[in-house]
Amino acid sequence: MSCSDPFLRNLIDKGVNIISPSSVFISPEVNPDNIMPGAEIHPGCRVYGEKTFIGTGASIGRESPVTIKNSQLGAGASIAGGFADCTTMLNGASAGDGFHSRPGTLLEEKSSVAHTVGLKQTVLMPYVTLGSLINFCDVTMAGGTSSDNHSEVGSSYIHFNFTPHQDKATASLVGDVPHGVWLDMPPIFLGGQGGLVGPRVIEFGTVVAAGIVLRRDVAERGCLVSGSEPGSLRERPYDMRLYGRIDGITANCLRYIGNIDALAAWYAFVRTPAAACDKCAAVCTAGASERLAEIRKERIKRLEQLAEKVSESVAAAGDKASSVIFRSQKKFIEIWPLIRDALNMENSGSQNPVPEMAVSEAVLSIKNHGNYIRGVQSVRQDVKTEITRWLEQIVSSRVACLENVL
């Protein structure tokens, strides 16, 4: 294969499979050492960003052109066609044609999305599978134990993450991090042609029948949600400036931040040390940690905006301002700066001491197996219990930011 571009020629000579060099653009700031031998780049692809990494066996553009920017693809990861910005895909993660992924997106090992899926501020833990024609922004989802027993979202599904009040304090937690990291929990199924109105919390083992728009939490494991939509169509006066009860919204938002912090701690103390001797794992783990920091920043920003919107709600309440609902809104406005300060203090990690012996055991298990999934699933139960307790304490301390200032 002839190629006049020295940059591309160098990549081809070291074993990168560039199918049609004349149609591929790789921006000068891209580090050629971060495109590994055995990576596959198909015609029409564009690669940008000094933080971009494409691992051995990773593939972009097999079905249509791909544009990636400051994104990391682990070994064997693939994007069939589409766009990825500040996105991290760990080993074996895959996305179909029409993929559109924006900052804060993390697909862990063996997770997958089919064609025409939009993600942003989204974490899919190992094996989680999304069908086609899905918008699943602002969600963290876990559950399942293998490719044959995985959490799944059916095709034509929407996570509704923008309210009539024009806020996005709506991130939903499907499964959880403290238990989900061990890959031993029952899968969750969200049936196709449905939706989830955030911010919701859904427990492991939940099955939601196709065609349902879920507007409430599912707080018990192993529940089936089925039946027709409640109520019938009706009209009534509605003022988009006015909020109702916000205590549940706030609690779910803080629980979500707690789970993101728990996953960040898992990366910092388990995954990063376990990946130290493997360039692909180390780069992708660092990218994943950046994604989690982006998500945390976004969630606090959205809570800040919620506080501003609630202030407008109270101002517009008029003679309703003395009601219980609006008194609770005033209280939230008053305590939000205290919650924000508490969250920033909690982010230092000093409030949740690391169980060092148990963490060392988990790191050693991953290193000894040479495979993240096998290593995690082989950790002794007593070690799992201790680390789970630590991660749960991280989550609880974030939720307590609300309780402690009330």
N, C-alpha and C positions, 0 to 999 in steps of 0.2 A: 504494500500500500504506500503510495507516494503522498507526502505531506510537506508543504513548503513552510508552514508555520513552525518555528523552532520550539515554541512552548508545547504545542500539540505533539510534535515529533518526539520530544523528550518523554511525554506521557506514554505514547505508543511504544517507544523503545523499552520502557520499564514494565510493560505488560498491561497497560490500560487498554481496554477494547473500545476504541472510538470508531463507531461503525461508518460514519461519513464525515471525516474531518473538515471538509470544506463547508459543511452546514452547521457545525458546532461552534459556539462562542464561549470561551472561558476568559473571564475578566482578569486583567493583570494582577489584581490584588489577591487572587486565589493562590494559596500555597500549593505548589505541585506535589509536595511531599504528603499532602492530605488527600490526594486522590490515589488510592492504593492499587497495586497490581491486581488484575482480575476484576476491577470495576468495569462496568459496561455503560457507555454513553451513546444513545441512539441519535439519529438525525434530528436536527432542529432544536436541540437542547441549548439552554443558556445557563451558565454557572457563574454566580457572583458571590463576593463576600470573603473576607480573610478568615472567617471562622467556619467556612464550609468544609465538610469532610465527607468523602464517599469511600466506604470500606470495601474490602475484598468481597467480590461476588455481588455487591450492590448493583442495582440497575435503575437507570432513569430513561424514560421515553420509549419504552418498548411498543406502545400503542399510538402515542401522539407526543409532540414535543413537551418537554418539562423545563420550567424555569425555577431554579432554586437560588436562595440567597441566605447566607449565614445559617445554613442548616446542616445537620449531621445525619448521615445514613450509616448504620452499623453494618456488619458483615451480613450479606444476603438480603438486606432491606431493599425495597423497590417502590418506585412510583411509576405507574404505567403511563401517566400523562397528567399534566396540570401545573400547579404552582405551589411552592412551599417557601415561606419566609420565616426565619427564626423558628424552625421546626426540628425536633429531634426524633429520629426513628431508630430504635435499638435493634439488635440482631434479629433478622427474620421478619420484621414488621413490614407490612405491605399496604399500598394504596392503589386503587384502580384508576382508570382514565377519568379525567374531569376532576381530579382531586384539587381542592383549594384550601390551603392551610396557612393561617396567619400566626403571629407571635403567640407564645405561650402554649404551643401544641407539643405534646409528648406522647409518642406511641411506644410502649414498652414491648419486650420480646414477644414475637408471634402474634401481636395484635394486628388487626386488618380492617380495612374499609374497602367496600366495593366501589363501583363507578359513581361519579358525580356526588361527592360528599364534601361538605364544608365544615371545617374545624377552626376554632380559635379559643385560646385559653382552655384547652381540653386535654385531659389525661386519660388515656386508655391503658390500663394495666395489662399484664401478659394475658394473651389469648382472647381478649375482648374483641368481638367481631361486630362490625356495622355493615348493614346491607347497602342498597343503592338509593340515590336521591334523598339524601339525609342532610339536615342542618343540625349539628350537635355541638354548638359552641357553649362554653362556660359550664362544662360538666367534668367530673371525675368519676370513672366507672371501673369497678373491679368485679371479681367473682369468677369461679370456674377453676378447673385443675389441669386441663389439657386442651389440645385442639379438638378433641371429641366431646369435651364437656366444658363448654365456654359460655360466658355471658354474651348475649346477642341483642342487637337492636334491629328490628325488622325494617324493610325498605319503606321509603316515603314517611320517615319519622322526623319530627321537629322538636327540638328543645326550645320552648318559648322563653326567650331571655331578654325581652324588652317590653316594658309595661305601658299602659295608656298614660301613666304619670311621667313617662319618658325617663325612666331610670333602669339601671341594669344591676341592681343588687339582687341578682336572681340565680347565682350559680347553684347547681344541683349536685348532690352527692348520691351516687348509685353504688351501693356497697360502702365500704370504708377502707381506709389505709391500714390501721393497726392490725386488722385481721386479713385484709386483702393481700398484703405483701407475701404471705406464706403460700399462696396458691393452693389452698385446701378448703375453700369455702364453696357452698352451693352457688351455681350460676344464677344470674338474673336474666329474665327475658322480657323485653319490651316489644309488644306486638306491632307489626307494620301498620301503616296508614293511621298512626296515632301520634300522640305528643305528650310532652311533660311541661307543665307550667311552673317554672322556677320561682323561688328557690325551694326545691323539694329534697327530702331525705328518704331514700328507698333502701330497705334492708335486703340482705342476701336471701336467695331462694324465692324472691318475688317473681311472679308471672303475671304480666298484664296482657289481657286479651287484645287481639288486633282491633284497631278502630277506636280505641279509647284515648281521650285526652285527660291525663291524670292531673288533678288539681289539688291533691292532698298528699301528705306523707304516708308511707307504708312503714310503720314502726316495728312490726313483728316479722320474724323470719318465716319463710315458707308459706306466703299468702298468695292466693289467686285473686286477681282483680278482674271482674267481668261484669257483664250486664250493659244495659243501654245507658246513655248519658242521663244524669239526674235532671229532673225538672223539664220544663218546656220553654220554648221561646217566649220572651215577654219584653215589654219596653217599660222603662221607668226613668225618671229624671236622674241625670248623672253629671257630676262636676269633676272633670279630670284633675283638677287641682287638689281635691280632697282625698287624703288617705284614710283607710280604716285602721284596724289594729296592726301594729308593726312589731310587736314583741316577738312573734313567731318568725317573721322575716329576719329580724336582727339575730335571733338565736341561731337560725339555720346558716346565715352568712358567717357568723363567728365559728360555728362548727366546721364549715367548709374551710375557712382559713386554718383552723386547727389541724385538719387533715392534710392540707398542703404543707404545713409546717412539720407534721409528722413524717411525711414523705421526704421532705428536704433533709430531715435529720437522718432518716434511713439511708439516703444517698451519701450524706456527709460521713457517717460513721460506719456504714456497712459496705455500700456499693463502691464508693471511691477507694477505700483501702484494698478491697478485693480486686479492683481493676488496675491497680498500680503498674503491673508488669506487662500489660497488654495495651498497645497504643490505641487500637480501635476502641476497646472498652473504656480506656481512660478519657479519650477525647469525647466520646458519646456520653459518658457519665457526667463530664463537666458541662456538656451542652444541656443535658437533662436538668442539672442543677440551675442553670441559667433560666430554663423554661419555668421552673418552679418559682424562682425569684420574680419573674415577669408576672406570673399568675398572682402571687401575693400582693405585689404592687397594684395590680389592676383591681383586686378585690377591695383593698382599702380605699382606693380612689373611688370606687363605686359606692361604698358606704358613706364616704364624704359627700358625694353627690346626693345620696339619699337624705342625709341630714339637711342639706340645702332645700330639697324638695319638700321635706316635712315642715320646714320653717314656712315655706309658702303655703302649705296646707293649713297650718295654724293661723296664719295671717288672713286666709280666705274663709275661715270658719264662721266668722261673724257671731251670731247669737248662739251658735253651737259650741263655741270655744270652751264652755264650762263642762261639757259632757266628759264622761270617763275616757272615751277614745281620744279626745283632743288633749285632755290632761296628760295621758300617757305619751302622746306625741311631744308635748312640751318637755316632759321629763327626758325623752330621748335626745332632744336638741340640747338640753342642759348637760347631759352626761356624755355625749358623743366625744368631746375632746378628751375626757378621762379614759374612755374606751380606747381611743386611738393611741394615747400615750401608753396605756397598758399593753396594747398589741406590740408597739415598738419596743417596749422593755422586754416582753416575752420573746421577741425575735432574737434576743441576745443568747438565748438558750440556757442562761444561768439558773432559771427556775425549775429545770427538769434534768437533774443529774443523769448522766449516761451510765447504764449498767455495763461497765467495761468488760467484765469477764464474759458475760453472755454475748456481747457484741463481738468480742474476739473469737468466740466459738463459731458464730455465724459467718464471719469473714473467712475463717479457716475452712469451713465446710465448702464455701463457694470456691475458694482457691484450690482445694484438694480435688474437687470434681471437674474443675476447668470449664464449668458451664453454670451460668447463673441459675437457671431454673432447676436443674438437678441438685445444685448445691443448696438452694433455699428449701427445697422440698425434703432434703435429707437432714435438716437441722433437728436436733433432739427436742422433744416436747417441752422439757423443763426450760430450755433456752428460749424456745418460742414464747412460752408463757411469760418469762421475765421481760423480754423485749416488747411483747404486745402490751404489757402493763405500762412500760415506759412510754410507748407511742400513744396509748390511751391517755396518759397523764398530760402529754403535750396537748392533745385535743381538748381535754377537760379544762386545762388552764386557760385556753383561749375563750371557751364558752364562759368561764368564770369571770372574764373581763367585764361581762355585762352584769353578772350577779353581784360582783364585788363593789360596783359603784351605785347600785340601786338602793 
